[in-house]
């Protein structure tokens, strides 16, 4: 690949967008990624993990260089389904009025392209640079980044710092970076009774009042008031189901689903135990999936480097935030300090997703400055 093509961020982004890679992603988009990285001297490893329904998922780990510092960039090549109603085609990148349109332009093929363009002129002896790229971030995230971390652990590969290229900016490029995220747990509560005729309630056991009692108690719970860096944890009921199609039948089962987003005052397992203790008082059972624990990278040298690079390029002073949903940084935070920074998120997951080409070009320079400064940081 010619040098210009390697450093032309719009060209790189178009190559990735043109690959239809709805989660879980495999194949062509990773072929394109490998072809982009190979001329830059990376040693590239690809592997497929998992089976249906949550797989198979393809993953890519690329690394080059050596030295006392190891800087990693993490991202995902999978995208959400395009949906109907695009002005053009979601997977045929199109430039109009200074914007590059296509599914993944913002979330997050654009930032991956920007990172590759940024490191194109960084010499290999400046330090070790790695890319941790999955095809499973937009889905269940079972066989993606966690599988990559297992791959790295087996080879004793541990980066010193990691930047995740999620679209964190809100109104203008650089106005927000993420130094942490809340955790997430989903729970399903089931109360079983005995079905019967409404005229003969003594022969039945209606589970609905007991489910309502559980919900009433949980509604009164105030988990916390937030912390210096996190907003208050919140418990939200997201579904109530009985499924009773007859007006004269007492149902035999009632269920509810709830979701808790929680800060670092809690753990997922601790919250499950709390909900389970309430449910069991009323004969309910609880199944749960902890999607991720909260993490925080306290402000320090790494976040200062990122903030300084943003301000130098854009003139904007970024807000250090832990807001929003989860990302794969929740896994990578177990390896090393992790910060998230990327493009404006206004059109992610929407029809006609698009990125300003000027933002892509500015992001290249921001990433270039971050990498150079991070590799110059003292070891330890």
C-alpha positions as CSV (number, residue, x, y, z in Angstrom):
1,X,0.0,0.0,0.0
2,X,1.4,3.4,-0.9
3,X,2.4,5.8,1.9
4,X,-0.2,8.3,1.0
5,X,-2.9,5.7,1.2
6,X,-1.7,4.7,4.7
7,X,-1.8,8.3,6.0
8,X,-5.0,9.4,4.1
9,X,-7.6,8.9,6.9
10,X,-10.6,9.4,4.6
11,X,-9.3,6.7,2.3
12,X,-8.7,4.3,5.2
13,X,-12.2,5.0,6.7
14,X,-13.8,4.4,3.3
15,X,-12.1,1.0,3.0
16,X,-13.4,-0.1,6.4
17,X,-16.9,1.3,5.9
18,X,-17.3,-0.5,2.6
19,X,-17.1,-3.9,4.4
20,X,-20.5,-4.9,5.7
21,X,-19.6,-6.0,9.2
22,X,-22.9,-6.2,11.2
23,X,-22.1,-7.7,14.6
24,X,-20.8,-10.3,15.1
25,X,-18.3,-9.5,12.5
26,X,-15.9,-11.8,10.6
27,X,-14.1,-11.9,7.3
28,X,-13.8,-9.1,4.8
29,X,-13.5,-6.2,7.2
30,X,-10.6,-8.0,9.0
31,X,-9.0,-8.7,5.6
32,X,-9.2,-4.9,5.0
33,X,-7.7,-4.2,8.4
34,X,-4.9,-6.6,7.9
35,X,-4.1,-5.1,4.5
36,X,-4.0,-1.6,6.0
37,X,-1.7,-2.6,8.9
38,X,0.8,-4.9,7.1
39,X,2.7,-2.2,5.2
40,X,3.3,-0.4,8.6
41,X,5.4,-3.3,9.9
42,X,2.8,-4.9,12.3
43,X,2.9,-8.5,13.3
44,X,-0.8,-9.4,12.9
45,X,-2.7,-12.3,14.6
46,X,-6.3,-13.1,13.7
47,X,-8.5,-15.7,15.3
48,X,-12.2,-16.6,15.5
49,X,-13.9,-17.4,18.8
50,X,-17.3,-18.7,19.9
51,X,-20.3,-20.3,18.2
52,X,-23.9,-19.2,17.5
53,X,-25.9,-17.5,18.8
54,X,-23.2,-15.1,20.2
55,X,-20.5,-16.0,17.7
56,X,-18.5,-16.8,15.7
57,X,-16.5,-13.6,16.3
58,X,-13.3,-12.6,14.6
59,X,-10.6,-10.7,16.5
60,X,-7.3,-9.1,15.5
61,X,-4.2,-8.3,17.6
62,X,-1.5,-6.3,15.8
63,X,1.8,-5.2,17.4
64,X,5.1,-3.7,16.3
65,X,8.2,-2.0,17.8
66,X,10.0,-2.4,21.1
67,X,11.1,-0.3,24.0
68,X,10.3,0.4,27.6
69,X,6.8,1.7,26.9
70,X,3.9,-0.2,25.3
71,X,0.9,1.8,24.1
72,X,-2.3,0.1,22.9
73,X,-5.3,1.3,21.0
74,X,-8.6,-0.7,21.2
75,X,-11.6,-0.6,19.0
76,X,-14.2,-2.6,17.2
77,X,-14.9,-3.2,13.5
78,X,-18.5,-4.6,14.0
79,X,-21.4,-2.2,13.6
80,X,-25.1,-2.3,14.4
81,X,-27.6,-3.1,11.6
82,X,-28.0,-0.4,9.0
83,X,-31.8,-0.2,9.2
84,X,-34.1,1.1,6.4
85,X,-34.3,4.6,5.1
86,X,-30.7,5.7,4.3
87,X,-30.3,8.4,1.7
88,X,-27.7,6.3,0.1
89,X,-26.3,2.8,0.9
90,X,-25.0,2.2,4.4
91,X,-22.0,0.2,3.2
92,X,-21.1,2.3,0.2
93,X,-19.2,5.3,1.7
94,X,-20.2,8.6,0.3
95,X,-18.7,12.1,0.7
96,X,-21.1,15.0,0.6
97,X,-20.7,18.5,1.8
98,X,-17.6,17.8,3.9
99,X,-19.1,14.7,5.5
100,X,-18.3,11.0,5.1
101,X,-21.4,8.9,5.3
102,X,-21.7,5.2,6.1
103,X,-22.4,2.8,8.9
104,X,-19.5,2.8,11.3
105,X,-18.2,6.2,10.1
106,X,-18.5,7.4,13.7
107,X,-18.8,4.2,15.7
108,X,-16.1,3.4,15.2
109,X,-14.3,2.7,11.9
110,X,-13.5,6.4,11.6
111,X,-11.4,6.5,14.8
112,X,-9.7,3.3,13.9
113,X,-8.7,4.8,10.5
114,X,-7.5,8.0,12.4
115,X,-5.3,6.0,14.7
116,X,-3.7,4.0,11.8
117,X,-3.1,7.3,10.0
118,X,-1.6,8.8,13.1
119,X,1.0,6.1,13.7
120,X,2.1,6.0,10.1
121,X,5.1,8.3,10.6
122,X,6.0,7.2,14.2
123,X,9.2,5.2,14.0
124,X,9.2,1.6,15.3
125,X,12.0,2.3,17.7
126,X,9.9,4.9,19.5
127,X,8.2,2.1,21.5
128,X,5.8,-0.7,21.2
129,X,2.3,0.0,19.7
130,X,-0.5,-2.5,19.6
131,X,-4.0,-2.6,18.2
132,X,-6.7,-4.6,20.0
133,X,-9.5,-5.0,17.5
134,X,-12.7,-7.0,18.0
135,X,-15.8,-7.8,16.0
136,X,-18.1,-8.2,19.0
137,X,-18.5,-4.9,20.8
138,X,-21.9,-4.0,19.6
139,X,-23.3,-7.5,20.5
140,X,-23.1,-9.6,23.6
141,X,-19.3,-8.9,23.9
142,X,-18.7,-12.5,24.9
143,X,-16.1,-13.7,22.4
144,X,-14.5,-10.3,21.6
145,X,-12.3,-8.3,23.8
146,X,-12.3,-10.8,26.6
147,X,-11.0,-13.4,24.1
148,X,-8.3,-11.0,23.0
149,X,-7.3,-10.5,26.6
150,X,-6.9,-14.2,27.0
151,X,-4.8,-14.3,23.9
152,X,-2.6,-11.5,25.3
153,X,-2.3,-13.2,28.7
154,X,-1.2,-16.4,27.2
155,X,1.7,-14.5,25.5
156,X,2.4,-12.3,28.6
157,X,1.5,-9.1,26.6
158,X,0.5,-6.3,28.9
159,X,0.3,-2.7,27.7
160,X,1.2,0.2,29.9
161,X,-1.6,2.4,28.7
162,X,-4.7,1.9,26.5
163,X,-6.8,4.4,24.5
164,X,-10.2,3.2,23.4
165,X,-11.5,5.1,20.3
166,X,-15.2,5.2,21.2
167,X,-17.1,8.3,20.0
168,X,-17.0,10.3,23.3
169,X,-17.3,13.8,21.9
170,X,-20.8,15.4,22.2
171,X,-21.2,18.9,20.6
172,X,-17.7,19.4,19.2
173,X,-14.7,17.2,18.7
174,X,-12.8,17.1,22.0
175,X,-15.4,18.4,24.4
176,X,-15.5,15.1,26.4
177,X,-13.3,12.1,27.2
178,X,-14.2,9.2,29.4
179,X,-12.0,8.2,32.4
180,X,-14.5,5.6,33.6
181,X,-17.8,3.9,33.1
182,X,-20.6,2.7,35.4
183,X,-21.2,-1.0,35.6
184,X,-24.3,-2.8,34.2
185,X,-26.4,-5.7,35.5
186,X,-29.6,-7.1,34.1
187,X,-32.0,-9.2,36.2
188,X,-35.1,-11.3,35.5
189,X,-37.4,-11.8,38.5
190,X,-40.0,-14.7,38.3
191,X,-42.8,-15.3,40.8
192,X,-44.6,-18.7,40.3
193,X,-48.2,-19.2,41.6
194,X,-51.0,-21.6,40.8
195,X,-53.3,-21.0,37.9
196,X,-57.0,-21.1,38.6
197,X,-60.5,-19.7,38.0
198,X,-61.0,-16.2,39.3
199,X,-64.3,-17.3,40.9
200,X,-62.5,-19.9,43.0
201,X,-59.4,-18.0,44.3
202,X,-59.0,-20.5,47.2
203,X,-57.9,-23.1,44.6
204,X,-55.3,-20.8,43.0
205,X,-52.3,-18.7,44.0
206,X,-52.1,-15.3,42.2
207,X,-48.4,-14.4,41.7
208,X,-49.1,-10.8,40.7
209,X,-49.5,-9.3,44.2
210,X,-46.3,-10.8,45.2
211,X,-44.4,-9.5,42.2
212,X,-45.9,-6.1,42.9
213,X,-44.7,-6.3,46.5
214,X,-41.2,-7.0,45.2
215,X,-41.3,-4.1,42.8
216,X,-42.6,-1.8,45.5
217,X,-39.8,-2.6,47.8
218,X,-37.2,-2.2,45.1
219,X,-38.7,1.1,44.0
220,X,-37.9,2.5,47.5
221,X,-34.2,1.5,47.3
222,X,-31.8,4.4,46.9
223,X,-28.5,2.8,46.0
224,X,-26.3,5.9,46.6
225,X,-26.0,9.6,46.0
226,X,-23.1,9.4,43.5
227,X,-19.4,10.0,44.0
228,X,-16.8,12.6,43.0
229,X,-16.6,11.1,39.5
230,X,-19.8,9.0,39.1
231,X,-23.5,9.9,39.0
232,X,-25.8,8.1,41.3
233,X,-26.5,4.4,40.5
234,X,-30.0,3.8,39.2
235,X,-32.3,0.8,39.2
236,X,-34.9,0.8,36.4
237,X,-37.7,-1.7,35.8
238,X,-37.7,-2.4,32.1
239,X,-40.5,-5.0,31.7
240,X,-43.5,-6.5,33.5
241,X,-45.0,-9.6,32.0
242,X,-47.9,-11.9,32.9
243,X,-49.1,-13.1,29.5
244,X,-52.6,-13.9,30.6
245,X,-54.9,-14.0,27.6
246,X,-58.1,-14.8,29.6
247,X,-60.1,-12.4,31.8
248,X,-61.3,-15.1,34.1
249,X,-58.1,-17.0,34.8
250,X,-55.7,-16.3,37.6
251,X,-52.2,-16.6,36.0
252,X,-49.7,-19.1,37.2
253,X,-46.6,-16.9,36.7
254,X,-45.6,-13.3,36.6
255,X,-42.2,-11.8,35.8
256,X,-40.3,-8.6,35.6
257,X,-37.0,-7.4,34.2
258,X,-34.8,-4.7,35.6
259,X,-31.5,-3.1,34.8
260,X,-29.1,-1.4,37.2
261,X,-26.3,1.0,36.1
262,X,-24.0,1.4,39.1
263,X,-20.9,3.2,40.2
264,X,-17.9,2.0,42.1
265,X,-19.7,1.9,45.4
266,X,-21.2,-1.4,44.3
267,X,-20.3,-4.7,42.5
268,X,-22.6,-6.6,40.2
269,X,-22.7,-9.6,42.4
270,X,-23.6,-7.5,45.5
271,X,-26.5,-5.9,43.7
272,X,-27.8,-9.3,42.6
273,X,-27.7,-10.5,46.2
274,X,-29.6,-7.4,47.3
275,X,-32.4,-7.9,44.7
276,X,-32.5,-11.7,45.3
277,X,-33.0,-11.1,49.1
278,X,-36.0,-8.9,48.4
279,X,-37.5,-11.3,45.8
280,X,-37.1,-14.4,48.0
281,X,-39.1,-12.8,50.8
282,X,-42.1,-12.9,48.4
283,X,-41.3,-16.3,46.8
284,X,-39.6,-14.9,43.8
285,X,-36.5,-16.1,42.0
286,X,-33.8,-14.1,40.2
287,X,-31.6,-14.8,37.2
288,X,-28.9,-12.2,36.4
289,X,-26.2,-11.2,33.9
290,X,-23.5,-8.8,35.0
291,X,-22.4,-7.1,31.8
292,X,-19.6,-5.2,33.4
293,X,-18.2,-3.8,36.5
294,X,-17.5,0.0,36.9
295,X,-14.0,1.3,36.4
296,X,-12.2,4.6,36.9
297,X,-8.9,5.8,35.7
298,X,-8.2,8.6,38.1
299,X,-7.0,11.8,36.5
300,X,-3.2,11.7,36.2
301,X,-0.4,11.9,33.6
302,X,-2.2,9.8,31.0
303,X,-5.4,11.8,31.0
304,X,-3.4,15.0,31.1
305,X,-1.5,14.0,27.9
306,X,-4.8,13.3,26.2
307,X,-6.5,16.5,27.4
308,X,-3.4,18.6,26.3
309,X,-3.4,17.0,22.8
310,X,-7.1,17.8,22.4
311,X,-6.7,21.4,23.4
312,X,-3.5,21.9,21.3
313,X,-5.3,20.7,18.2
314,X,-8.9,22.0,18.7
315,X,-8.7,24.7,21.3
316,X,-11.3,22.8,23.4
317,X,-10.8,21.8,27.0
318,X,-12.3,18.4,27.4
319,X,-14.6,17.4,30.2
320,X,-13.4,14.3,32.1
321,X,-16.6,12.2,32.3
322,X,-17.9,8.7,33.3
323,X,-21.3,9.2,31.8
324,X,-23.0,7.0,29.2
325,X,-23.3,3.3,28.7
326,X,-20.7,0.6,28.8
327,X,-17.8,-0.1,26.4
328,X,-15.0,-2.7,26.1
329,X,-12.9,-0.4,28.3
330,X,-14.7,-2.2,31.2
331,X,-12.6,-5.3,30.4
332,X,-9.4,-3.6,29.4
333,X,-9.3,-1.6,32.6
334,X,-8.1,-4.8,34.3
335,X,-4.9,-4.6,32.3
336,X,-3.8,-1.0,32.6
337,X,-5.0,2.6,32.8
338,X,-7.7,3.1,30.1
339,X,-9.1,6.3,28.7
340,X,-11.7,6.6,25.9
341,X,-11.7,9.4,23.4
342,X,-13.0,9.7,19.9
343,X,-15.4,11.4,17.4
344,X,-18.7,13.2,18.0
345,X,-21.4,10.7,18.8
346,X,-24.4,12.6,17.4
347,X,-25.1,10.2,14.5
348,X,-23.9,6.9,15.9
349,X,-26.4,4.1,15.4
350,X,-28.6,6.5,13.4
351,X,-29.7,6.5,9.8
352,X,-27.2,8.4,7.6
353,X,-24.4,8.0,10.2
354,X,-21.7,10.5,9.1
355,X,-18.5,12.1,10.3
356,X,-17.1,15.5,9.4
357,X,-13.9,14.9,7.4
358,X,-12.3,17.8,9.2
359,X,-12.9,16.0,12.5
360,X,-11.3,12.9,11.1
361,X,-8.2,14.9,10.1
362,X,-8.1,16.6,13.4
363,X,-8.4,13.3,15.3
364,X,-5.4,12.0,13.4
365,X,-3.2,14.8,14.8
366,X,-4.7,14.4,18.3
367,X,-3.9,10.7,18.3
368,X,-0.4,11.3,16.9
369,X,0.4,13.6,19.8
370,X,-1.1,11.3,22.3
371,X,1.0,8.3,21.1
372,X,4.2,10.2,20.9
373,X,3.8,11.7,24.5
374,X,2.6,8.4,25.9
375,X,5.7,6.5,24.5
376,X,7.9,9.2,26.1
377,X,6.4,8.7,29.6
378,X,8.9,7.2,32.1
379,X,8.4,3.5,32.7
380,X,6.8,2.2,35.9
